[in-house]
Amino acid sequence: MSNTANPNSTPGRRPKVGVALGGGGARGIAHIGVLRVLEREGIPVDCLSGTSIGGIVAAGYASGMTPDQLEAEAKNTTTVRQMLRLADPGPLDHGLLRGNRLQAYFEDRIGHKTFADLSIPLAIVCVDLNAREEAIITEGPLALAVRATISVPGLFMPVIHRGQRLVDGGLLNNVPVSAVRQLGADMVIAIDVEPDPQDPEHARFTTKRWMPEGLTRTFATMDEAISLLLSKVQENYLLQFPPDIMLRPVIPAGINVLSGYNRVVELIQAGEQCAQDALLDFHSLFAKIHNLERGNQQP
């Protein structure tokens, strides 16, 4: 744990606890398990931030869905048939998939809510290619923001909105501690579901029957290089904005950006186990919150 309580916190109020949910393809389903343990243990979630799939889970939770509902939705959505229905390939124009069906899916599940309608303050992290910088979205249509944060360059067409060209926030801030701090979080629990790029046990791509071995190796090499680059970017970010607790679920082998979405139960269990192992840290953090609260209320 780090001593990073917000020095600008207002005396007389309980310090805010923020949760930052990182990106990582199918691995991000593990976030649901962490949220379930936080609820069970009475750890407050006062604000949320999310990148990529972390943004999907954070948006669902902030809009009022329970971990059980999120799990049920994940099971229904990640079947091969349903995922194929959500894919909308089009002419090669900034991306293989348009992303319109995904946005319609988000609108169907969370309605036409704006950030102002949420029960928990939320920040969704994207990258604006026009400004060449991170874009933290905290207002406007929620479904549009979620669609933007999952827009992996090359796979999905960018989201054009208010002069911005928005893509996946994981390019610059994959575990968005800084974004939830901007919402006023005094203490932050961060969840990083990305594997260590130097760990051979967590290779992202394995041979598929439908994919030539040479193509698999090509994707693996590309992904290894990109993963290394992004991990260094994230490492620098976390040095500037360290969380109070960092959770890194142990993700089962063979689950990566392209595959493993149908292994919902395993992934949620991985998140639950990681959070369960951190209970001492959670309760120490909770005690610290109450100590600060009592201190703030002293005359």
Phi, psi and omega in degrees: 000147178246156180267076187243029178302139184296118181293346181265010180298144185280126177302144176092000177235156176290132178302143181281139174255124177250150178236127180251119183256119185276166177273166180160029178062220183301333181302332183294346176298336178299338178303326182298320179295321178295314180299323179298317180291321177302316178298313183298325183271001178074022177279120183291146172240100185270337177200159186224151167224155181207146175238134175057234180296333173298327177291324178296310182296317181297319180295317178298315181293316181294334180275359174114359179286140177276164175303323178296319178292322177296320178296314180299319180294320179298318179296320182289327189271335190264014170289154181302317182299315182291321180294325176293325177295329182278347180279132179227078179296149179215191177298143181298104182211084180072004179174153180288328183242142179290319182089002181293322180292324178295317179296321177296323177297314179299319179295325179292323185276322183248003178075190180266048182286152169253172179299331181292341182273354188283150178280340178230130177304140188222142171235127177253130186258128176230181171235131177266109182292332179292314180275348180059045181205168177296144176233117179259117185261125180228009179208164180094191183295129183290315183300323179295319180294319179294317177301323181291317186289343178263007186280080178299123182303133181093326179272308179249146173295142177298159175267123178264119185207121176052046178079004178257154174239096195263135177226182183309125181292345181297345178298327183237335185209083187279336175237090198280064176298317182300324182292319180285333172296323180294338176280357177104011179294129176272330180225139189232132168256121181247145180235116180251114182257005178282144177282162172291118183298344180266000182266110183293343180286349182239045176299140185282326186241132174240160183298133178246147180299328184270000183237126177304143183302323180297320179291321177300314180295325178296312178298321182297318180293316178300314183292324178299317181292315180295319179299319179297316180298311183294326180295325178290321176299314181293322178302317179293321178299315184289337173293325179280324184230072182287140175281167175281326175225130175247124178251135178229090180302144175276106186274134178304148181297151176087002178256126185211196184297325185262338185222163178102001182295337180275001181259051187299313184298315179300317183293317179295321177298323177297318177294318179297316182296318179299314180293321179298320180293339183260015185302322179299319177295318179301312185289329173295320178295316180297319177296322179296321178300311183292325177296318177294322179298314179295322179296322180293334184269357178292141180291000000 
